[in-house]
Amino acid sequence: MKTKNLLFILLTITSGSLFASEFGDPKLGEIKAPSCIFCHNPNGPVAQDGYPNLNGQDPLYLFNAMQAYKSDQRTGPMAQLMKAQLQHLSEDDLKDVAAFYASKAN
């Protein structure tokens, strides 16, 4: 039983790190996120307390959040602004932006 648990843990850790590294290109994401950095500072604290810190977040979570803004599934005071900022980015662009912020230290 211990061997199966250890194997499961190793596969989980390995597959997660492979997925994160293949999710998007952080270098391209930095190029594609020029308007993002004004509110979501990749090098330190966010511009205002109400803005979420994206640094070090899970790339799949970030990608899904951006997709939700684009499709009006996320609401709130900043939803329309986020939709406007994201409307011209493709799925691959969003993956790259997510990888960029995921690669930053929190």
N, C-alpha and C positions, 0 to 999 in steps of 0.2 A: 504494500500500500504506500509506503514512503517513497518508493521509486517512482510510482505513478504521479504522486504529488509533486515531486521534484521535477519530473519531466514536464508536467503541466506548467509549472512556474517558469522553467527555462524557455519553453515554447512561447509562453505569453510575453515574457520580457523581450525575447528576440523578435517576435513578430511585431510587437508594438514599435520597437526602435526601427525596424526596417520600414514599416508603414510611414512613420514620421519622416524619415529621411527621403522617401520617395513621393511624398505628398505633393510637394511643389518646390519651386526654386527660390530660396530666400533672396538671392542676389537680384533676380528678376522682380521679385516682390517689392524690394526696396525702390526700384525704378518705377514700378507701377503704383506706388502709394504716396505720391507727392502731396496730395491734399489730406491724407490720413494723418500725417505727422503733426499737423497743427493742433489737433485735439488729442491724438494718441501718441505721445512722445515715445519713440522707440529707444531713447537714450536716458530716460529718467522719469520723473513724475509727470503725470498728465497735466494738461493745461488748466483744467478746472476740476474741482472735487467731484462733480457729477459725471465726468467722463470716465469710462472704464479703462483700466490699465490692461492693455492687450499683451504686454510683454510676457513671454514664457507660457502663454495659454496653449491649450491643445489645438493643433491646426484644424482638426475636423470640427471642433466646436466653433472656431472662428469662421471657417468656411460656411457652416450651416447657418450661423447668425447672419452673415452677409447675404446668403441666399434668401433668408427669411425677410430681411429688409427689402430686397429687390422685389419680392413677390407679395409685399404688403401683409405678411404673416406676423411681423413684429410691429407693434404700435408703441406710441409714447411720444413725448415731446420732441424727440430728435429723429423720429422714424422717417419723416419726409426728407429731411436733410440727408440722412444716411442713404435713402433710396436714390436721391439725386446724385450723390457722390459715387454710387456703385452702378448706376444704370448702364454705363458704357463699358463695364468690365465683363469679360467673358468668364466662363467657369474656370478655365485655366488661369486667367488673371487672378481670380479670387483665391485659387489654391496657392498661387505664388505669394500673394499678399499675406495669406494665413501662415504660410511657411516662414515668411520674413518675421512677422511678429512672434511666432512660436520659437524662433531661433534666438530671440533677444532675452537677455537675463532679466529676471523679474525684479 
